[in-house]
């Protein structure tokens, strides 16, 4: 799609959850050739433009490492790692390297919720707070800090319209010290502590009245999954969403470097920041931001998954181009990607909106009725997932958050990836998923 004049405003208003997917294009004949970057993996014939793009991107943006996976109509056609997984050990990124994927976790959580809806264990417009079995709330909503909490529905949490606005009252996932002091507890905080802090304060607006990106709503959805399934959030998602697609390595991330999963990359905060840890460690030495400034175990359903780019692409491919039994039925998909009903002012995002776990742009006359996407951002992490209406799906994961100009890696690369994707005249036959899953 052509560049829009208000693209920067669009990105700024949507924040870290949103990319400019499809709003721009990079031309391969601009600029100069980049020094070669180490690449590992495979691609089917005719896709060298992705290699060229990644070489130039590394030259201009200097990420530590990245992994790119591309699928077409459910078939994996490109899977490569670039740069370093661990610079100190000179270990290179592989297609199977695991990255923290940050908010790319939200489409996965949304799919898990829709499985519960299909099983008739919950309805999208059912109030969510009474289902969470929270000990710190009395039975009578009139006794709560804000009785409007009783009006928040499952759908509100999925669509970020539940009444929480991190711009107004902060994001509990990034307020560990404030939460510790307010609740008079010690580190490390639990997810219950985060929920208690968020749900014993006034809401920022009436539920359903406006959109405001809020991680706390997805923590509530994770708790909902546990309460209704009788399993941990991780176990239910693996059983119902990931394993049926052949995805076996995905797991929830852990904060400390020494607790890293096998094949997990190391993370570099581009600004080199350090700070006091929130893990209750005996040492008071400052820690690098990716390894203790916040506790990723508490992020879980809002942004806590580890995955390879291949696995994330497999999830999206399985959702839209199933091989065998569909992951979700047609009604569930229609609900997920429907435009939200907001009673107040509706954001003007050039026709895009936030559905249930995805940013959505309706499209006519293509294989799918929409292009959808999500980005993610944590200290040392930047991620992007795009599923285009023409059947192209790609995931790119970085183990560095910003480029030298302070721009997020995911938002910077998003418009660039559409050019090689759109430039393929005929997609090659074959499927690399069996090689990497």
Buried (B, 14 or more C-beta within 10 A) or exposed (E): BEEBEEBEEBBEEBBBBBBBBBBBBBEEEEEEEBEEBEBBBBBBEEBEBBBBBBBBBBBBBEBBBBBBBBBBBBBBBBBBBBBBBBBEEEBBBBBBBBBBBBBBBBBBBBBBBBBBBEEEBBEBEBBBBEBBEBEEBEEEBEEBEBEBBBBBBBBBBBBBBBBBBBEEBBBBBEBBEEBBEBBEBEBBBEBBBBBBBBBBBEBBBBBBBBBBBBBBBBBBBBBBBBBBBEBBBBEBBBBBBBEBBBBEBBBBBBBBBEEBBEBBBBBBBBEEBBBBBBBEBEEEEEBBBBBBBBBBBBBBBBBBBBBBBBBBBBBBBBBBBBEEEBBBBEEBBEBBBBBBEBEEEEBEBEEBBBBBBBBBBBBEEEEBBBBBBBBBBBBBBBBBBBBBBBBBBBBBBBBBBBBEEEBBBBBBBBBBBBBBBBEBEEBBEBBBBEBBB
